[in-house]
Amino acid sequence: MHTPDTTFAMTPEQLREHAGQACALLKALANEDRLMLLCQIASRQRLNVSELENATGIRQPTLSQQLAVLRQEALVTTEKEGKYVFYRLANEDVVRIMHTLWDIYCAAPAPSRQTHAPEA
């Protein structure tokens, strides 16, 4: 279990700013298409639009719209090579979050992990 470091106490203003940043990130992640795109990019380092379409089944124009949101929210960056535009996760924080989500929701469940609600 992770214990917060209490050696650096934030002011209420700093807490509010950080909470605002976290809320913006969570809002961007709270969309199935965007989350699927980020998971695919995280698992393969970088992908172009055709690869993302094949991997997720998300079709145009939805794919372009969601990639635009991810760029606008600074969750992905682009890199042009010839006629292809490749997408990669924007920074180490996004990588860490996506790996955590992958471990919780996509990795093989641990034998002790309960996969459904207990019967009453």
N, C-alpha and C positions, 0 to 999 in steps of 0.2 A: 504494500500500500504506500502511496506517495504521501509524504508529509510536507506541507508547505513550509518554505523557509521564512521564519519570522524575524530574521535579522534585518530585513529591509521592510519597514512598515510604510505602506503607501498612504498618502493623504486621501481624504474622501474624493477630492477632485481627480487625483490620479486613478483611483479605483473606478470612478465614473467613466473616465476616458478609456480605460482598458476594457471595461464592461461594454462600452459602445463599440469598440473594435471587435470584441468577441461576438456581439449581437449581429454586426454586419456580416461577419464570416459565417455564422450559423444560418443567417437568412439566405446567404448565397448557396450554402450547402443543402438547404431544406427544399430541394427539388430533385426528384428521382433522375431526370435526364442529366442534370449537371453532376450529380453524384456519380452516376454511371460513367460519365466522361472522365471525371477526375480519377476514379478507380482504375480505369483502363490506362490513362496516362501514367499514373503512379506505378502500375505494374510493369510497364514497358519503357519507362523513361521519356519517350517522346513518340508521338504518332501524328500522321497527317490526317486530313479530313476523311479520305477514303478508308483508311484503316480504322478510324473511329466509327465511321458509319457501319462498316462490316462487323466490328467488335461489339457494338451496342445495339444495332438494329434501329437506331434513331435516324430518321430520314430528313432530308431537306424539306422545308426551310427551318424546321425545328432545330436541327443540328447547328446550323449557322447562328440562329438566335441564341441558343444556349452557350455556344462558344464565345459569342460577343459579350454576354453577361460575365462569363468567367474572365475574359480579358479586362473588362471594365472594372471588375472587382479585384483585379491584380492577383488572381489565383493561378493564372497560366500566362506564359509568355510565348511568343511566336518566333520562329526562325525560318527564313525562306532559303530553300535550296532548289535552284532551277525553277521549275513550275510548281513545286510543292511547298506548302506551308506546314511546318511541324509545330506541334504544341507540346509544351513541357510544363511541369509544375513550376510556379514562379519563385518559390523560395523554400528554405529548409523548414519553416513553420508549417507550410501547406503539406510538405512531404511527411512530416511527423504526424500531422492530423490524419492524413489519408492512410498511413500505415497503421495507426491506432484503429481507425474504422475498419480496415481490412482485417486486422487481427480479431476484432470483436464479431464482425458480421460475415466475413467471407472465408476465413480460415476454417479448417475442419474443426468441428466442435470437440472440446475436451470431453472425455468420458463423464466427468462429473457435471458438465454444463447442462442445465435443463433447457430443453428446446420448446417446451410448451407449458402452459399453466397447469398447476396441479389440479386434480379432480377434487371436487368438494364432497 
